[in-house]
Every structure is written in C-alpha cells, then in structure tokens.
Amino acid sequence: MKKILITGATGFVGGAIMHELLRLDMPIIAAVRKNSGLLPNAVKQIKISEISSNTGWMPALEGVDVVIHTAARVHVMDDSSADPLTEFRQVNTAGTLNLARQAAEVGVRRFVFISSIKVNGEMTLIDQPFKPNDNHIPTDSYGLSKYEAEQGLLIIAKETGMEVVIIRPPLVYGAGVKANFASMMKWMDKSIPLPFGAIHNKRSLVALDNLVSFIIHCADYKKTPQAANQVFLISDNEDVSTTELLRKVTKAFGKKSALIPMPVCLMVLAAKLIGKGDVANRLFGSLQVDSSKARNLLDWKPVITMDEQLNKAVTAYLEKKKD
C-alpha cells in the first residue's frame, strides 16, 4: 500500500487504526475537522471541515490507494434532532458516496467502509445470528443511512472498478470506550448491587483490537483480493449474556460481582413504562452475528480474547480515573 487515508482518525476506532498502522510503519493521511496536536507527527493531517455531498476531498486523496472510512454521524439514544434521518443521510450516505466517487476518480484501489450491525437489525433470536447476506432494510434512521451508503458504494464499485469492503461491527469495546459501555464500567467499579443476575440472552461484541486487526487485514488488497466488494460481520466469536458480561467486567476490576437475580419480564415492563424500551432491548435482548465469513474467506482470526480486552479497558479506565 502507498498511502492510507483515514477518516475519523481522532475517534475511538479511527484512532486505534491509526496507531496500529503507525506501528506497522504505514504512511497515513488523517482527515480532521481541525489540526490536532494530539496526533503523532508522522501522520499528515488534512483539514476537512465537514462530511457532506459537497465536500472536496482531492487534497486528502493525493497519492492514496486505500481509504478507511470510519467517520460518521453516530447513533445516539434519545436523538433530539427534528429530522434525524435527513441529518444521518447527509453525513453517512451522501457524504460517504461523495468521498467514494472522488476516491474512484483519482484511482484509489480499495475503499473500506465501517458500517453498522444496525443494517441487519436490532435483535436476534438466540442462536439465530445475523448473517452478511440477510435481506433486510432497516427502519432505524442511523441503520437506514448506513444501508443506503452500502448500496451506493456497491454501485460505485461496479461502475468504476474501485474495490469496496463493507464491515458491520456490533458493539465495540476496548481502552477508551465511551457511552453506555463506559457507564457500565463505572457501575461495576462502584460494586453497587444491580438486578441483572439472571439474564440469559446472547450478544456478540467485538474487541477494539480485533476490529482494528480485521479492518487492516481488509485494507491490504494484495493479501485479501477475495475481500473485494464483500460484506462482513465481525465479532470476537465469544457470545455472552448481559449477566456474563457484567461478571467479566467486575472480574477485570478484581472485584466480586453484586448482581441480584430479578425476573427479566418485570424489568422490561418497568423500562417500557418509563420510556426506556430501547435500553431494555440492549440489556435483555439478544443480538448475535455470524462472523464465519470473515474467518473462513479471509483466513482471519481474533487477535485478543474478550477477557484480555476487558482487562485493557479497565486498566485504561483506572489510569484515567487517577488523572
């Protein structure tokens, strides 16, 4: 590979990709909203003020033969936007396809798009995981914007010859994780008794290190020609219940869990009554993915176990807590 353009290089996933590529001595260009002193000197920064259908990407694409597109308008709980679908589409769909068209024009060889498992849906039945070829059109605004981007990318690939790789990760966790997973870690650190001791769902997660490993594997078009124009689901291949996950996190803190077994049906009812049905789905519902295509077609395997990644996440959390 000549040069790799990373969008979202200051984000959770994009930053981890950047640091791993630097470790591998790969030349990197980072598209950033404003120049950051936090990025290593070895990374060339190109200012891109916004991602939309009108963004000019040519300065960032000079000499680039691989694009790893992680930047997006992300899904948030209780989105208060007046028209969230339009806003998601402006960035995640129109912005992505605009970048891809310009990348194809300058001869970029491969475009790696980080999509979302929400393209497949919100929940699965136990042991009936989502698969890459599931025929499903999401109704969630964020998932729909990603789905439409995927469809547009595949058309661009067919018309231009630029290879596209689409990756749909489930929940990503690791050192520096934010949002709900970070909140969960805080609760486990406090050892406060919680009524989550008898949840028997199954959920697929992907460790940050595993996701980064797979993304970089897919970016190497010489090693993975078979990845061209394919869709992949990726996970640790260690599905766990919410109860098991909480116990693992508590163990990573070196503490004993204080989980009280409560009937799930009562907790679901209570969550719905206070307007937190989406939270209940995440806590009590199942969401499994079949990542066998990633392992079998590309001969890829996880580089870290769930316990090992949780230990790294907790260590980073405790170090930040000291500061």
Secondary structure, 3 states (H helix, E strand, C coil): CCCEEEECCCCHHHHHHHHHHHHCCCCEEEEECCCCCCCCCCCEEEECCCCCCCCCCHHHHCCCCEEEECCCCCCCCCCCCCCHHHHHHHHHHHHHHHHHHHHHHCCCCEEEEECCHHHCCCCECCCCCECCCCCCCCCCHHHHHHHHHHHHHHHHHHHHCCEEEEEECCEEECCCCCHHHHHHHHHHHHCCCECCCCCCCCECEEEHHHHHHHHHHHHCCCCCHHHCCEEEECCCCCCECHHHHHHHHHHHCCCCCCECCCCHHHHHHHHHHCCCHHHHHHHHCEECECCHHHHHHHCCCCCCCHHHHHHHHHHHHHHHHHC
